[in-house]
Amino acid sequence: MLSSPLTEQFCFEGPDQLRDFLTSAFTAVQNIRFHTQTGEGDAYALRVGSQLFEEAQRLRLDDEARIKEITLFGRPMPALTVLMVSAGSELARRQGLRGVAALMRASAAPVHAMVTFGDRRVVPLTRPAARQT
């Protein structure tokens, strides 16, 4: 089972759903490298990075050390919204839902534009000033 990183509306379960999600995600996110692994027993965390996206994965293992649950956490926000636009629409397209794919792209694109504008233009205004001593 994989908890959707972009919504609380559903999880991906079973090999077919996971394959569709991961194929869509790897279409959107490239140059991935795993750079940190921590944990023991049945719980591990991985840090994954690409040029503009960083993700942490919490993995829960079964008695045979196979992954039974994955939870994804990502940053920064503009990378998540572009993932919603590209991977979300790709996932719908792979399921034969071309209308939903177009609707996903059209509804998520303004959110991505607002988040990107805020990240580039507004958030820098809140940067802490260097302290004078």
Protein Blocks (a to p, Z undefined) as FASTA:
>chain_A
ZZdfkbckbccedjklmmmmmmmmmmmpghiacfbdcdehjbccdddddfkbccdddddd
dfkopafbdcdddddfklmmmmmmmmmmmmmmmnopaklmmmmmmmmmmmmmmmmmmmmm
mmmmmpccdddZZ
